[in-house]
Amino acid sequence: MVSLWKKFAVALFAMALAFTAAAQQHGDKEYQPSVGQEGRDVIWVPTPNELIAKMLDMTKVTANDIVYDLGSGDGRTVIAAAKRGAQAVGVEFNPDMVALSNRSAKREGVTDKARFIQGDIFQTDFSKATVITLYLLPSLNLKLRPTILDMRPGTRVASHAFNMGEWEPDETAQVDGRTAYYWMVPAKVAGTWRVEGVGDLALKQEFQKIQGTLGGKPIINATLRGETIAFAADGRNYSGRVNGDRIEGSVSGAASGKWTAARTR
């Protein structure tokens, strides 16, 4: 009798192994991450879908955008951006997370818009992005900050929970007790510019904050939003677009018309 039960138990065990192997082969046993699991530089905690929607609203994501989510986890931010029509790319170090993200993108029908890269966010080229999303530790945000500030002016950035140090956000939002931060990469305008017919425009810059003088007189109400600059000086209101070492725009007030400036140093 004992021998019979042993044979029966062995048979059951073999059947269980066969069933498990078949289930895994057919995808019934898929990798599922757990909240708080260790990653390379951070633990994994997913961003709630409501906050993802807010971050994509803050960055005004459209079908014209290329969105990079740095540390994309289970891919939910990338998939949400792809559903808005954007070309969206997730960069994630954990290959199991990348595989999970690809399965989710297929299930949601956005494989033509969503792509996932298994790699290091500090070694990946995301210079083509028009929008960056993040949910990283403050130290990692600060490490990425110089690279982000070297991106094309006007690139939009949203971060869940953590800021960029001295680079103050352009906007902050709360969703169910969680914080989202928004920035726009400013053009690099510090230096001296020769304004045709007026004189030198001397600008000091700290991220998106600027101050200076035009023709030796202080400028006021100065703003820099991406590549768009505006200020007032000597009864005139100047607005323009920065393109490398040139600014072109319009002026109104005591005199109206066009203005141009070229960087001299």
C-alpha atoms as an extended CHARMM CRD file, in Angstrom:
* protein
*
       265  EXT
         1         1  MET       CA              0.0000000000        0.0000000000        0.0000000000  PROA      1               0.0000000000
         2         2  VAL       CA              2.8300000000        2.4200000000        0.9120000000  PROA      2               0.0000000000
         3         3  SER       CA              4.5300000000        1.6800000000       -2.3840000000  PROA      3               0.0000000000
         4         4  LEU       CA              1.2880000000        2.4010000000       -4.2350000000  PROA      4               0.0000000000
         5         5  TRP       CA              0.8410000000        5.7610000000       -2.4760000000  PROA      5               0.0000000000
         6         6  LYS       CA              4.4500000000        6.6720000000       -3.2810000000  PROA      6               0.0000000000
         7         7  LYS       CA              3.8690000000        5.9430000000       -6.9550000000  PROA      7               0.0000000000
         8         8  PHE       CA              0.6570000000        8.0090000000       -6.8470000000  PROA      8               0.0000000000
         9         9  ALA       CA              2.4340000000       10.9330000000       -5.1660000000  PROA      9               0.0000000000
        10        10  VAL       CA              5.2570000000       10.8140000000       -7.6910000000  PROA      10              0.0000000000
        11        11  ALA       CA              2.7210000000       10.8100000000      -10.5110000000  PROA      11              0.0000000000
        12        12  LEU       CA              0.9000000000       13.8220000000       -9.0440000000  PROA      12              0.0000000000
        13        13  PHE       CA              4.1810000000       15.7100000000       -8.6330000000  PROA      13              0.0000000000
        14        14  ALA       CA              5.1400000000       14.9930000000      -12.2320000000  PROA      14              0.0000000000
        15        15  MET       CA              1.7380000000       16.2050000000      -13.4130000000  PROA      15              0.0000000000
        16        16  ALA       CA              2.1270000000       19.4080000000      -11.3810000000  PROA      16              0.0000000000
        17        17  LEU       CA              5.5470000000       20.0820000000      -12.8920000000  PROA      17              0.0000000000
        18        18  ALA       CA              4.1800000000       19.4960000000      -16.3800000000  PROA      18              0.0000000000
        19        19  PHE       CA              1.2360000000       21.8460000000      -15.7280000000  PROA      19              0.0000000000
        20        20  THR       CA              3.5470000000       24.5620000000      -14.3860000000  PROA      20              0.0000000000
        21        21  ALA       CA              5.8400000000       24.2950000000      -17.3880000000  PROA      21              0.0000000000
        22        22  ALA       CA              2.9010000000       24.4960000000      -19.7680000000  PROA      22              0.0000000000
        23        23  ALA       CA              1.4320000000       27.4990000000      -17.9430000000  PROA      23              0.0000000000
        24        24  GLN       CA              4.7580000000       29.3360000000      -18.0750000000  PROA      24              0.0000000000
        25        25  GLN       CA              5.1020000000       28.5190000000      -21.7550000000  PROA      25              0.0000000000
        26        26  HSD       CA              1.6720000000       30.0250000000      -22.4530000000  PROA      26              0.0000000000
        27        27  GLY       CA              2.3360000000       33.1600000000      -20.3810000000  PROA      27              0.0000000000
        28        28  ASP       CA              0.1040000000       32.2800000000      -17.4370000000  PROA      28              0.0000000000
        29        29  LYS       CA              3.0360000000       32.7360000000      -15.0640000000  PROA      29              0.0000000000
        30        30  GLU       CA              4.2550000000       36.2450000000      -15.9160000000  PROA      30              0.0000000000
        31        31  TYR       CA              6.6970000000       38.3240000000      -13.9240000000  PROA      31              0.0000000000
        32        32  GLN       CA              4.9080000000       40.6800000000      -11.5600000000  PROA      32              0.0000000000
        33        33  PRO       CA              6.8680000000       43.3610000000       -9.6640000000  PROA      33              0.0000000000
        34        34  SER       CA              6.2000000000       44.0860000000       -6.0100000000  PROA      34              0.0000000000
        35        35  VAL       CA              6.0040000000       47.5810000000       -4.5540000000  PROA      35              0.0000000000
        36        36  GLY       CA              9.2330000000       48.3870000000       -2.7210000000  PROA      36              0.0000000000
        37        37  GLN       CA             11.3920000000       45.8910000000       -4.5880000000  PROA      37              0.0000000000
        38        38  GLU       CA             15.0340000000       46.8420000000       -5.0160000000  PROA      38              0.0000000000
        39        39  GLY       CA             16.2080000000       48.3670000000       -8.2750000000  PROA      39              0.0000000000
        40        40  ARG       CA             19.6230000000       49.5400000000       -9.3690000000  PROA      40              0.0000000000
        41        41  ASP       CA             19.4300000000       53.0100000000       -7.7990000000  PROA      41              0.0000000000
        42        42  VAL       CA             15.9070000000       53.1630000000       -6.3590000000  PROA      42              0.0000000000
        43        43  ILE       CA             13.1750000000       50.9440000000       -5.0390000000  PROA      43              0.0000000000
        44        44  TRP       CA             10.1710000000       50.5000000000       -7.3140000000  PROA      44              0.0000000000
        45        45  VAL       CA              7.0220000000       52.3830000000       -6.3790000000  PROA      45              0.0000000000
        46        46  PRO       CA              4.5810000000       52.9780000000       -9.2370000000  PROA      46              0.0000000000
        47        47  THR       CA              3.2300000000       56.4290000000      -10.0410000000  PROA      47              0.0000000000
        48        48  PRO       CA             -0.5820000000       56.4760000000       -9.7180000000  PROA      48              0.0000000000
        49        49  ASN       CA             -2.4080000000       56.7730000000      -13.0290000000  PROA      49              0.0000000000
        50        50  GLU       CA             -4.1140000000       60.0000000000      -11.9150000000  PROA      50              0.0000000000
        51        51  LEU       CA             -0.7470000000       61.6510000000      -11.3080000000  PROA      51              0.0000000000
        52        52  ILE       CA              0.5930000000       60.3580000000      -14.6250000000  PROA      52              0.0000000000
        53        53  ALA       CA             -2.3270000000       62.0280000000      -16.3550000000  PROA      53              0.0000000000
        54        54  LYS       CA             -1.5550000000       65.2870000000      -14.5410000000  PROA      54              0.0000000000
        55        55  MET       CA              2.1400000000       65.1410000000      -15.4980000000  PROA      55              0.0000000000
        56        56  LEU       CA              1.2290000000       64.5930000000      -19.1410000000  PROA      56              0.0000000000
        57        57  ASP       CA             -1.2440000000       67.4790000000      -18.9110000000  PROA      57              0.0000000000
        58        58  MET       CA              1.4090000000       69.7590000000      -17.3810000000  PROA      58              0.0000000000
        59        59  THR       CA              3.8460000000       68.9460000000      -20.1750000000  PROA      59              0.0000000000
        60        60  LYS       CA              1.0530000000       69.2720000000      -22.7710000000  PROA      60              0.0000000000
        61        61  VAL       CA              1.8890000000       65.9640000000      -24.4580000000  PROA      61              0.0000000000
        62        62  THR       CA              0.4410000000       65.6010000000      -27.9810000000  PROA      62              0.0000000000
        63        63  ALA       CA              0.9580000000       63.3820000000      -30.9950000000  PROA      63              0.0000000000
        64        64  ASN       CA              3.7900000000       65.7080000000      -32.0540000000  PROA      64              0.0000000000
        65        65  ASP       CA              5.9400000000       64.8140000000      -29.0320000000  PROA      65              0.0000000000
        66        66  ILE       CA              8.7310000000       62.3700000000      -28.3220000000  PROA      66              0.0000000000
        67        67  VAL       CA              8.4250000000       61.3880000000      -24.6590000000  PROA      67              0.0000000000
        68        68  TYR       CA             11.1880000000       59.6740000000      -22.6700000000  PROA      68              0.0000000000
        69        69  ASP       CA             10.3800000000       58.2090000000      -19.2640000000  PROA      69              0.0000000000
        70        70  LEU       CA             13.6470000000       57.7220000000      -17.3830000000  PROA      70              0.0000000000
        71        71  GLY       CA             13.3350000000       54.7380000000      -15.0690000000  PROA      71              0.0000000000
        72        72  SER       CA             10.1290000000       53.5390000000      -16.6920000000  PROA      72              0.0000000000
        73        73  GLY       CA              9.3440000000       50.6500000000      -14.3200000000  PROA      73              0.0000000000
        74        74  ASP       CA              6.2650000000       48.7520000000      -15.4750000000  PROA      74              0.0000000000
        75        75  GLY       CA              5.8010000000       51.1040000000      -18.4430000000  PROA      75              0.0000000000
        76        76  ARG       CA              2.5750000000       52.7840000000      -17.3910000000  PROA      76              0.0000000000
        77        77  THR       CA              3.7420000000       56.3690000000      -18.0830000000  PROA      77              0.0000000000
        78        78  VAL       CA              5.0510000000       55.4230000000      -21.5190000000  PROA      78              0.0000000000
        79        79  ILE       CA              1.8110000000       53.6460000000      -22.3830000000  PROA      79              0.0000000000
        80        80  ALA       CA             -0.2580000000       56.6230000000      -21.1880000000  PROA      80              0.0000000000
        81        81  ALA       CA              1.8010000000       58.9780000000      -23.3800000000  PROA      81              0.0000000000
        82        82  ALA       CA              1.4760000000       56.6140000000      -26.3450000000  PROA      82              0.0000000000
        83        83  LYS       CA             -2.3020000000       56.6300000000      -25.9040000000  PROA      83              0.0000000000
        84        84  ARG       CA             -2.1530000000       60.3960000000      -26.4240000000  PROA      84              0.0000000000
        85        85  GLY       CA             -0.4720000000       59.7630000000      -29.7620000000  PROA      85              0.0000000000
        86        86  ALA       CA              3.1140000000       60.5710000000      -28.7310000000  PROA      86              0.0000000000
        87        87  GLN       CA              6.1130000000       58.4750000000      -29.6550000000  PROA      87              0.0000000000
        88        88  ALA       CA              7.0590000000       57.2850000000      -26.1660000000  PROA      88              0.0000000000
        89        89  VAL       CA             10.2220000000       55.5530000000      -24.9720000000  PROA      89              0.0000000000
        90        90  GLY       CA             10.9000000000       54.0110000000      -21.5920000000  PROA      90              0.0000000000
        91        91  VAL       CA             14.4110000000       53.4750000000      -20.2700000000  PROA      91              0.0000000000
        92        92  GLU       CA             14.5680000000       50.7980000000      -17.5890000000  PROA      92              0.0000000000
        93        93  PHE       CA             17.5090000000       48.8640000000      -16.1170000000  PROA      93              0.0000000000
        94        94  ASN       CA             15.5290000000       45.7760000000      -15.0290000000  PROA      94              0.0000000000
        95        95  PRO       CA             15.0400000000       43.4310000000      -18.0330000000  PROA      95              0.0000000000
        96        96  ASP       CA             12.0300000000       41.7560000000      -16.3780000000  PROA      96              0.0000000000
        97        97  MET       CA             10.3510000000       45.1660000000      -16.1270000000  PROA      97              0.0000000000
        98        98  VAL       CA             11.1150000000       45.8210000000      -19.8010000000  PROA      98              0.0000000000
        99        99  ALA       CA              9.5380000000       42.5010000000      -20.7860000000  PROA      99              0.0000000000
       100       100  LEU       CA              6.5000000000       43.2820000000      -18.6090000000  PROA      100             0.0000000000
       101       101  SER       CA              6.2060000000       46.7270000000      -20.2100000000  PROA      101             0.0000000000
       102       102  ASN       CA              6.3210000000       45.2660000000      -23.7000000000  PROA      102             0.0000000000
       103       103  ARG       CA              3.5490000000       42.8120000000      -22.8120000000  PROA      103             0.0000000000
       104       104  SER       CA              1.4560000000       45.6500000000      -21.3840000000  PROA      104             0.0000000000
       105       105  ALA       CA              1.9990000000       47.7990000000      -24.4850000000  PROA      105             0.0000000000
       106       106  LYS       CA              0.8600000000       44.9020000000      -26.6680000000  PROA      106             0.0000000000
       107       107  ARG       CA             -2.1870000000       44.3260000000      -24.4990000000  PROA      107             0.0000000000
       108       108  GLU       CA             -3.0630000000       48.0600000000      -24.7060000000  PROA      108             0.0000000000
       109       109  GLY       CA             -2.5390000000       48.1460000000      -28.4700000000  PROA      109             0.0000000000
       110       110  VAL       CA              0.2040000000       50.8030000000      -28.5160000000  PROA      110             0.0000000000
       111       111  THR       CA              3.2610000000       48.8680000000      -29.7070000000  PROA      111             0.0000000000
       112       112  ASP       CA              3.4790000000       51.2310000000      -32.6910000000  PROA      112             0.0000000000
       113       113  LYS       CA              3.9480000000       54.1710000000      -30.3140000000  PROA      113             0.0000000000
       114       114  ALA       CA              5.5860000000       52.7060000000      -27.2010000000  PROA      114             0.0000000000
       115       115  ARG       CA              9.1470000000       51.3860000000      -27.0730000000  PROA      115             0.0000000000
       116       116  PHE       CA             11.2240000000       50.1790000000      -24.1360000000  PROA      116             0.0000000000
       117       117  ILE       CA             15.0050000000       50.1650000000      -23.7750000000  PROA      117             0.0000000000
       118       118  GLN       CA             16.8250000000       48.0030000000      -21.2650000000  PROA      118             0.0000000000
       119       119  GLY       CA             19.6810000000       50.2270000000      -20.1790000000  PROA      119             0.0000000000
       120       120  ASP       CA             21.2450000000       52.8290000000      -17.9130000000  PROA      120             0.0000000000
       121       121  ILE       CA             19.5180000000       56.2280000000      -17.9210000000  PROA      121             0.0000000000
       122       122  PHE       CA             22.9220000000       57.9000000000      -17.5800000000  PROA      122             0.0000000000
       123       123  GLN       CA             24.2790000000       56.1080000000      -20.6540000000  PROA      123             0.0000000000
       124       124  THR       CA             21.2010000000       56.4420000000      -22.8620000000  PROA      124             0.0000000000
       125       125  ASP       CA             20.8990000000       59.1950000000      -25.4610000000  PROA      125             0.0000000000
       126       126  PHE       CA             17.5340000000       60.9040000000      -24.9450000000  PROA      126             0.0000000000
       127       127  SER       CA             18.5150000000       64.1620000000      -26.6570000000  PROA      127             0.0000000000
       128       128  LYS       CA             15.6630000000       63.8550000000      -29.1920000000  PROA      128             0.0000000000
       129       129  ALA       CA             13.0300000000       64.0150000000      -26.4560000000  PROA      129             0.0000000000
       130       130  THR       CA             10.6190000000       66.9270000000      -26.3850000000  PROA      130             0.0000000000
       131       131  VAL       CA              9.2530000000       65.7280000000      -23.0190000000  PROA      131             0.0000000000
       132       132  ILE       CA             11.0330000000       64.0070000000      -20.1070000000  PROA      132             0.0000000000
       133       133  THR       CA              9.2220000000       62.3140000000      -17.2190000000  PROA      133             0.0000000000
       134       134  LEU       CA             10.8660000000       61.1450000000      -13.9990000000  PROA      134             0.0000000000
       135       135  TYR       CA             10.2040000000       59.4470000000      -10.7000000000  PROA      135             0.0000000000
       136       136  LEU       CA             13.7010000000       59.2360000000       -9.2750000000  PROA      136             0.0000000000
       137       137  LEU       CA             15.4890000000       60.1730000000       -6.0770000000  PROA      137             0.0000000000
       138       138  PRO       CA             16.6300000000       63.8180000000       -5.6570000000  PROA      138             0.0000000000
       139       139  SER       CA             20.2880000000       62.8110000000       -6.0460000000  PROA      139             0.0000000000
       140       140  LEU       CA             19.5340000000       61.2110000000       -9.4090000000  PROA      140             0.0000000000
       141       141  ASN       CA             17.5260000000       64.2330000000      -10.5590000000  PROA      141             0.0000000000
       142       142  LEU       CA             20.5010000000       66.4450000000       -9.7300000000  PROA      142             0.0000000000
       143       143  LYS       CA             22.8580000000       64.1180000000      -11.5720000000  PROA      143             0.0000000000
       144       144  LEU       CA             20.6240000000       64.2950000000      -14.6520000000  PROA      144             0.0000000000
       145       145  ARG       CA             20.0680000000       68.0500000000      -14.3810000000  PROA      145             0.0000000000
       146       146  PRO       CA             23.1380000000       69.2010000000      -16.3780000000  PROA      146             0.0000000000
       147       147  THR       CA             22.2280000000       66.8760000000      -19.2460000000  PROA      147             0.0000000000
       148       148  ILE       CA             18.6320000000       68.0840000000      -19.2410000000  PROA      148             0.0000000000
       149       149  LEU       CA             19.6780000000       71.7480000000      -19.1550000000  PROA      149             0.0000000000
       150       150  ASP       CA             21.8220000000       71.1200000000      -22.2540000000  PROA      150             0.0000000000
       151       151  MET       CA             18.8020000000       69.8810000000      -24.1860000000  PROA      151             0.0000000000
       152       152  ARG       CA             16.9320000000       71.9320000000      -26.7500000000  PROA      152             0.0000000000
       153       153  PRO       CA             15.3180000000       75.0060000000      -25.1620000000  PROA      153             0.0000000000
       154       154  GLY       CA             11.6160000000       74.4040000000      -24.7050000000  PROA      154             0.0000000000
       155       155  THR       CA             11.9910000000       70.7400000000      -23.7200000000  PROA      155             0.0000000000
       156       156  ARG       CA              9.3770000000       70.0230000000      -21.0190000000  PROA      156             0.0000000000
       157       157  VAL       CA             10.1500000000       68.0440000000      -17.8700000000  PROA      157             0.0000000000
       158       158  ALA       CA              7.8420000000       66.5710000000      -15.2270000000  PROA      158             0.0000000000
       159       159  SER       CA              8.8920000000       64.8160000000      -12.0430000000  PROA      159             0.0000000000
       160       160  HSD       CA              6.8640000000       62.8910000000       -9.4820000000  PROA      160             0.0000000000
       161       161  ALA       CA              7.6780000000       63.7990000000       -5.8600000000  PROA      161             0.0000000000
       162       162  PHE       CA             11.2240000000       65.1290000000       -6.2370000000  PROA      162             0.0000000000
       163       163  ASN       CA             12.5190000000       68.4780000000       -7.4910000000  PROA      163             0.0000000000
       164       164  MET       CA             15.7080000000       69.6830000000       -9.2060000000  PROA      164             0.0000000000
       165       165  GLY       CA             17.3790000000       71.5110000000       -6.3390000000  PROA      165             0.0000000000
       166       166  GLU       CA             18.0310000000       75.1880000000       -7.0610000000  PROA      166             0.0000000000
       167       167  TRP       CA             16.2980000000       74.9340000000      -10.4420000000  PROA      167             0.0000000000
       168       168  GLU       CA             12.8820000000       76.0480000000       -9.2800000000  PROA      168             0.0000000000
       169       169  PRO       CA              9.8630000000       74.4960000000      -11.0130000000  PROA      169             0.0000000000
       170       170  ASP       CA              7.7160000000       76.5710000000      -13.3490000000  PROA      170             0.0000000000
       171       171  GLU       CA              4.6510000000       74.8290000000      -11.9560000000  PROA      171             0.0000000000
       172       172  THR       CA              3.7240000000       72.5280000000       -9.0640000000  PROA      172             0.0000000000
       173       173  ALA       CA              0.5650000000       70.4320000000       -8.7670000000  PROA      173             0.0000000000
       174       174  GLN       CA             -0.9890000000       68.1710000000       -6.1410000000  PROA      174             0.0000000000
       175       175  VAL       CA             -2.9920000000       65.0360000000       -6.9120000000  PROA      175             0.0000000000
       176       176  ASP       CA             -4.3310000000       62.9910000000       -3.9870000000  PROA      176             0.0000000000
       177       177  GLY       CA             -1.5300000000       64.2160000000       -1.7310000000  PROA      177             0.0000000000
       178       178  ARG       CA              1.2390000000       63.5470000000       -4.2600000000  PROA      178             0.0000000000
       179       179  THR       CA              3.3010000000       66.2890000000       -5.9000000000  PROA      179             0.0000000000
       180       180  ALA       CA              4.2260000000       66.7900000000       -9.5400000000  PROA      180             0.0000000000
       181       181  TYR       CA              6.8260000000       69.3490000000      -10.6500000000  PROA      181             0.0000000000
       182       182  TYR       CA              7.1330000000       70.9240000000      -14.0890000000  PROA      182             0.0000000000
       183       183  TRP       CA             10.0170000000       72.7460000000      -15.8000000000  PROA      183             0.0000000000
       184       184  MET       CA             10.7830000000       74.0290000000      -19.2650000000  PROA      184             0.0000000000
       185       185  VAL       CA             14.4210000000       73.9680000000      -20.3420000000  PROA      185             0.0000000000
       186       186  PRO       CA             15.5300000000       77.6050000000      -20.7780000000  PROA      186             0.0000000000
       187       187  ALA       CA             17.7230000000       78.9260000000      -23.5530000000  PROA      187             0.0000000000
       188       188  LYS       CA             21.2510000000       79.9260000000      -22.5520000000  PROA      188             0.0000000000
       189       189  VAL       CA             21.2380000000       83.7310000000      -22.7180000000  PROA      189             0.0000000000
       190       190  ALA       CA             23.8570000000       84.8480000000      -20.1940000000  PROA      190             0.0000000000
       191       191  GLY       CA             26.3790000000       87.2180000000      -21.7320000000  PROA      191             0.0000000000
       192       192  THR       CA             26.4160000000       90.3330000000      -23.8720000000  PROA      192             0.0000000000
       193       193  TRP       CA             24.2670000000       90.8590000000      -26.9500000000  PROA      193             0.0000000000
       194       194  ARG       CA             24.4550000000       93.7320000000      -29.4250000000  PROA      194             0.0000000000
       195       195  VAL       CA             20.9380000000       95.0320000000      -30.0780000000  PROA      195             0.0000000000
       196       196  GLU       CA             20.8680000000       96.6960000000      -33.4540000000  PROA      196             0.0000000000
       197       197  GLY       CA             20.2760000000      100.4470000000      -33.1680000000  PROA      197             0.0000000000
       198       198  VAL       CA             20.0900000000      100.3910000000      -29.3530000000  PROA      198             0.0000000000
       199       199  GLY       CA             23.2870000000       99.1430000000      -27.7300000000  PROA      199             0.0000000000
       200       200  ASP       CA             24.4300000000       96.2510000000      -25.5800000000  PROA      200             0.0000000000
       201       201  LEU       CA             22.0400000000       93.9090000000      -23.8050000000  PROA      201             0.0000000000
       202       202  ALA       CA             23.9460000000       92.4680000000      -20.8390000000  PROA      202             0.0000000000
       203       203  LEU       CA             22.2000000000       89.4870000000      -19.2590000000  PROA      203             0.0000000000
       204       204  LYS       CA             22.7880000000       87.4490000000      -16.1220000000  PROA      204             0.0000000000
       205       205  GLN       CA             20.9980000000       84.1100000000      -15.8340000000  PROA      205             0.0000000000
       206       206  GLU       CA             20.1260000000       81.6120000000      -13.1240000000  PROA      206             0.0000000000
       207       207  PHE       CA             18.1900000000       78.8450000000      -14.8470000000  PROA      207             0.0000000000
       208       208  GLN       CA             14.9790000000       80.5340000000      -16.1580000000  PROA      208             0.0000000000
       209       209  LYS       CA             15.5190000000       83.7240000000      -14.1330000000  PROA      209             0.0000000000
       210       210  ILE       CA             17.2360000000       86.6120000000      -15.9080000000  PROA      210             0.0000000000
       211       211  GLN       CA             18.2200000000       90.1990000000      -15.1720000000  PROA      211             0.0000000000
       212       212  GLY       CA             20.3960000000       92.7780000000      -16.8620000000  PROA      212             0.0000000000
       213       213  THR       CA             20.7140000000       96.0810000000      -18.6580000000  PROA      213             0.0000000000
       214       214  LEU       CA             20.0310000000       97.4090000000      -22.1370000000  PROA      214             0.0000000000
       215       215  GLY       CA             22.1210000000      100.3540000000      -23.2390000000  PROA      215             0.0000000000
       216       216  GLY       CA             23.2480000000      100.7110000000      -19.6310000000  PROA      216             0.0000000000
       217       217  LYS       CA             19.6760000000      100.9780000000      -18.2830000000  PROA      217             0.0000000000
       218       218  PRO       CA             18.1020000000       98.2060000000      -16.1570000000  PROA      218             0.0000000000
       219       219  ILE       CA             15.5960000000       95.8950000000      -17.7980000000  PROA      219             0.0000000000
       220       220  ILE       CA             12.4240000000       95.0460000000      -15.8540000000  PROA      220             0.0000000000
       221       221  ASN       CA              9.7320000000       92.3470000000      -15.9450000000  PROA      221             0.0000000000
       222       222  ALA       CA             12.2300000000       89.9900000000      -17.5520000000  PROA      222             0.0000000000
       223       223  THR       CA             11.0700000000       86.4410000000      -18.3290000000  PROA      223             0.0000000000
       224       224  LEU       CA             12.6270000000       83.4850000000      -20.0990000000  PROA      224             0.0000000000
       225       225  ARG       CA             10.3930000000       80.5860000000      -21.0350000000  PROA      225             0.0000000000
       226       226  GLY       CA             12.1860000000       78.0440000000      -23.1390000000  PROA      226             0.0000000000
       227       227  GLU       CA             13.4810000000       79.9970000000      -26.1220000000  PROA      227             0.0000000000
       228       228  THR       CA             11.0510000000       82.8960000000      -25.6230000000  PROA      228             0.0000000000
       229       229  ILE       CA             12.4530000000       85.9990000000      -23.9230000000  PROA      229             0.0000000000
       230       230  ALA       CA             10.6180000000       89.1570000000      -22.8620000000  PROA      230             0.0000000000
       231       231  PHE       CA             11.5230000000       92.2990000000      -20.9200000000  PROA      231             0.0000000000
       232       232  ALA       CA             10.8760000000       96.0250000000      -20.7350000000  PROA      232             0.0000000000
       233       233  ALA       CA             13.4470000000       98.8120000000      -20.9510000000  PROA      233             0.0000000000
       234       234  ASP       CA             13.2920000000      102.5730000000      -21.4630000000  PROA      234             0.0000000000
       235       235  GLY       CA              9.5270000000      102.5940000000      -22.0720000000  PROA      235             0.0000000000
       236       236  ARG       CA              9.6150000000       99.7680000000      -24.5960000000  PROA      236             0.0000000000
       237       237  ASN       CA              8.4370000000       96.1580000000      -24.3340000000  PROA      237             0.0000000000
       238       238  TYR       CA             10.6610000000       93.6150000000      -26.0190000000  PROA      238             0.0000000000
       239       239  SER       CA              9.7180000000       90.0390000000      -26.8830000000  PROA      239             0.0000000000
       240       240  GLY       CA             11.6700000000       87.6190000000      -28.9960000000  PROA      240             0.0000000000
       241       241  ARG       CA             12.8640000000       84.1120000000      -29.7200000000  PROA      241             0.0000000000
       242       242  VAL       CA             16.3890000000       82.9500000000      -28.9490000000  PROA      242             0.0000000000
       243       243  ASN       CA             18.0460000000       80.9040000000      -31.6730000000  PROA      243             0.0000000000
       244       244  GLY       CA             21.5860000000       80.0730000000      -30.6450000000  PROA      244             0.0000000000
       245       245  ASP       CA             23.5650000000       83.3250000000      -30.7860000000  PROA      245             0.0000000000
       246       246  ARG       CA             20.7410000000       85.4050000000      -32.2390000000  PROA      246             0.0000000000
       247       247  ILE       CA             17.4890000000       86.8560000000      -30.9360000000  PROA      247             0.0000000000
       248       248  GLU       CA             14.7270000000       88.1150000000      -33.2080000000  PROA      248             0.0000000000
       249       249  GLY       CA             11.4620000000       89.6350000000      -32.1020000000  PROA      249             0.0000000000
       250       250  SER       CA              9.1830000000       92.6210000000      -31.8410000000  PROA      250             0.0000000000
       251       251  VAL       CA              9.1600000000       95.7500000000      -29.7120000000  PROA      251             0.0000000000
       252       252  SER       CA              6.2200000000       97.8930000000      -28.6560000000  PROA      252             0.0000000000
       253       253  GLY       CA              5.6490000000      100.9490000000      -26.5280000000  PROA      253             0.0000000000
       254       254  ALA       CA              7.3680000000      104.2830000000      -27.0960000000  PROA      254             0.0000000000
       255       255  ALA       CA              8.4510000000      102.8960000000      -30.4600000000  PROA      255             0.0000000000
       256       256  SER       CA              7.3280000000       99.7260000000      -32.1940000000  PROA      256             0.0000000000
       257       257  GLY       CA              8.7820000000       97.4280000000      -34.7940000000  PROA      257             0.0000000000
       258       258  LYS       CA             11.2840000000       94.5850000000      -34.9960000000  PROA      258             0.0000000000
       259       259  TRP       CA             14.4670000000       94.0370000000      -33.0420000000  PROA      259             0.0000000000
       260       260  THR       CA             17.4270000000       91.7420000000      -33.4430000000  PROA      260             0.0000000000
       261       261  ALA       CA             20.3860000000       90.9380000000      -31.2430000000  PROA      261             0.0000000000
       262       262  ALA       CA             23.6240000000       89.0440000000      -31.7850000000  PROA      262             0.0000000000
       263       263  ARG       CA             25.7300000000       87.5710000000      -28.9870000000  PROA      263             0.0000000000
       264       264  THR       CA             29.1460000000       89.2260000000      -28.7340000000  PROA      264             0.0000000000
       265       265  ARG       CA             30.4300000000       87.3450000000      -25.6650000000  PROA      265             0.0000000000
